[in-house]
Amino acid sequence: MIEEFLTQLTWLQGLGTLFGIVQVVLARQNNVHTYLFGIASILISMWVLYQSALYADILLHLYYLVMSIYGWVYWKYGKQQAEAPITRSSKDEHWKAMGIVVGCFGLMCYWLSFHTDSDVPIWDAVVSAFAWAGMWLMAKRKLENWIYLNISNIISIPLLVYKELYIYAAMTGFLFIMGTSGYLKWRKLMKYENQPAYATA
C-alpha cells in the first residue's frame, strides 16, 4: 500500500514537472497558454505537497495560483479589454517589485528562523523573495520578470545541491537557461510590437 502511494506521488511529480517545463517554454514564446499549464502544474504540486505535509510550500503555491489566474486574465485582456503587450517596468513598478522582495524576505526569514527547523533560513528566504517578485512581474507581462526569476534560480541551484536534490537542481539549471533565453526573446518581441507597422496592423 505504501509502495503504491509513493509510486503515485512520483508519477504526479513527473507530470507536474512536465507541465512546468511546458509552461516555461510557452512563457518564453510569450504565449498566454503558459498559465493554463502553470495552473495545472501548481494544482498537482499542491496535492503532492499536501500528501508530504509540506504546508509552507502549499502557501507559496497558493500565491502562485492566484498570480497565475491574475496573469492569465491580465495577459488576455489588460486594462483596455485587449491583450496586454510586453512592457518594461515603470519606476513605480520597480519599487513595488523591490518592496515585495524585501517584505517577503523579512517575513520568510523570521518565520523560517523561529518557527521551523530550517537550517538555511536566509538562503531559502532569498530564493522565495525573488520568486514572488518575479511572478508578480510576469503576471503584469513585464520584461524584468525574467531577471527576478533568474536571480531566484541561480541562488536556488547551490541550495538544492546542498540539500542533495540533484534532479531539482538540474531542473532549476534548465529554468535558468530558459529564463535567460526568455528575457532575450521578450526583448526582441517588445521591439517588434513597438514598430509602427505592428501597431497599426
C-alpha positions in Angstrom: 0.0 0.0 0.0 2.8 2.4 1.0 4.8 1.5 -2.1 1.7 2.1 -4.3 1.2 5.5 -2.7 4.9 6.5 -3.2 4.6 5.4 -6.9 1.6 7.6 -7.3 3.4 10.6 -5.8 6.4 10.0 -8.1 4.1 9.8 -11.1 2.3 13.0 -10.1 5.7 14.8 -9.6 6.7 13.8 -13.1 3.5 15.0 -14.6 3.7 18.3 -12.7 7.3 18.8 -13.8 6.3 18.1 -17.4 3.6 20.7 -17.2 6.1 23.1 -15.6 8.5 22.7 -18.4 5.8 23.3 -21.0 4.8 26.4 -19.0 8.3 27.9 -19.2 8.6 27.1 -22.9 5.3 28.8 -23.6 6.2 31.8 -21.4 9.4 32.2 -23.4 7.3 32.3 -26.5 5.0 35.0 -24.9 2.1 32.5 -25.2 -0.8 33.2 -22.9 -1.5 29.4 -22.6 1.6 29.3 -20.3 -0.8 30.0 -17.4 -3.0 27.0 -18.2 -0.1 24.6 -17.9 1.2 26.6 -15.0 -2.1 26.3 -13.1 -2.2 22.5 -13.8 1.4 22.1 -12.5 0.6 24.2 -9.4 -2.5 22.1 -8.6 -0.7 18.9 -9.0 2.2 20.2 -6.9 -0.2 21.3 -4.1 -1.6 17.8 -3.9 1.8 16.3 -3.7 2.9 18.8 -1.1 -0.2 18.2 1.0 0.4 14.5 0.9 4.0 15.2 2.0 2.9 17.5 4.8 4.9 20.5 3.4 2.3 23.1 4.3 4.6 26.1 3.9 5.2 25.3 0.3 1.5 24.9 -0.2 1.0 28.6 0.9 3.7 29.6 -1.7 1.9 27.6 -4.4 -1.4 29.2 -3.4 0.2 32.6 -4.2 1.5 31.2 -7.5 -2.1 30.0 -8.2 -3.6 33.4 -7.5 -0.9 35.2 -9.6 -1.3 32.7 -12.4 -5.1 33.4 -12.6 -4.5 37.1 -12.4 -1.7 36.9 -15.0 -3.9 34.9 -17.4 -6.7 37.5 -17.2 -4.3 40.4 -17.5 -2.4 38.9 -20.4 -5.6 38.2 -22.1 -7.4 41.5 -21.5 -5.1 44.0 -19.9 -6.6 47.3 -18.9 -8.2 48.2 -22.2 -10.0 44.9 -22.8 -7.3 44.0 -25.3 -4.3 41.7 -25.0 -1.7 43.4 -22.8 1.7 44.0 -24.6 5.1 43.2 -23.2 6.5 46.4 -21.5 9.3 47.4 -19.3 8.6 48.0 -15.6 8.0 51.6 -14.7 9.9 53.3 -11.8 6.9 52.7 -9.5 6.7 49.0 -10.5 10.5 48.6 -9.9 9.9 50.0 -6.3 6.9 47.7 -5.8 8.9 44.7 -7.0 11.8 45.5 -4.6 9.2 46.0 -1.9 7.9 42.5 -2.5 11.5 41.2 -2.3 12.3 43.0 1.0 8.9 42.3 2.6 8.8 38.7 1.6 12.5 38.2 2.6 11.8 39.7 6.1 8.7 37.6 6.7 10.1 34.4 5.4 13.4 34.8 7.2 11.6 35.4 10.5 9.2 32.5 10.0 11.8 30.0 8.9 14.3 31.1 11.6 11.9 31.0 14.6 9.0 28.7 13.6 10.6 25.9 11.6 13.6 23.6 11.8 15.2 25.0 8.6 19.0 25.1 8.6 19.1 27.5 5.7 16.5 30.2 6.6 18.3 33.2 4.9 19.2 31.3 1.8 15.7 29.8 1.4 14.1 33.2 2.1 16.1 35.0 -0.6 15.1 32.3 -3.2 11.4 32.8 -2.3 11.5 36.6 -2.2 12.8 37.0 -5.7 10.4 34.3 -7.0 7.5 36.1 -5.5 8.5 39.4 -7.2 9.3 37.7 -10.5 5.9 36.0 -10.5 4.2 39.3 -9.9 6.1 41.0 -12.8 5.3 38.1 -15.1 1.6 38.4 -14.3 1.9 42.0 -15.4 3.8 41.0 -18.5 6.9 42.9 -17.6 10.2 42.2 -19.2 12.1 42.3 -16.0 10.2 39.3 -14.6 12.9 37.1 -16.1 15.7 38.9 -14.2 14.0 38.4 -10.8 13.1 34.8 -11.6 16.7 34.1 -12.7 18.1 35.6 -9.5 15.9 33.2 -7.6 17.0 30.3 -9.9 20.8 31.0 -9.7 20.6 31.1 -5.9 18.4 28.1 -5.7 20.8 25.8 -7.7 23.5 25.5 -5.0 20.8 25.4 -2.3 19.3 22.3 -3.9 22.7 20.7 -4.4 23.4 21.3 -0.7 20.1 19.6 0.1 21.2 16.8 -2.3 18.2 17.4 -4.5 20.2 16.9 -7.6 17.3 16.4 -10.1 15.6 19.6 -8.9 19.0 21.4 -9.1 19.3 20.2 -12.8 15.8 21.3 -13.5 16.4 24.7 -12.0 19.5 25.0 -14.1 17.3 24.4 -17.1 14.9 27.0 -15.9 17.8 29.5 -15.6 18.8 28.8 -19.2 15.2 29.2 -20.3 14.9 32.4 -18.3 17.9 34.0 -20.0 16.6 32.9 -23.4 13.1 34.2 -22.4 14.5 37.6 -21.5 16.2 37.9 -24.9 13.1 36.6 -26.7 10.8 39.0 -24.9 13.1 42.0 -25.5 13.0 41.1 -29.3 9.2 40.7 -29.2 8.8 44.0 -27.4 10.8 45.9 -30.0 8.7 44.2 -32.7 5.5 45.2 -31.0 6.6 48.8 -30.8 7.2 49.1 -34.5 4.6 51.4 -36.3 3.7 48.7 -38.8 2.9 46.3 -36.0 1.0 48.9 -34.0 -1.3 49.7 -37.0 -1.8 46.1 -38.1 
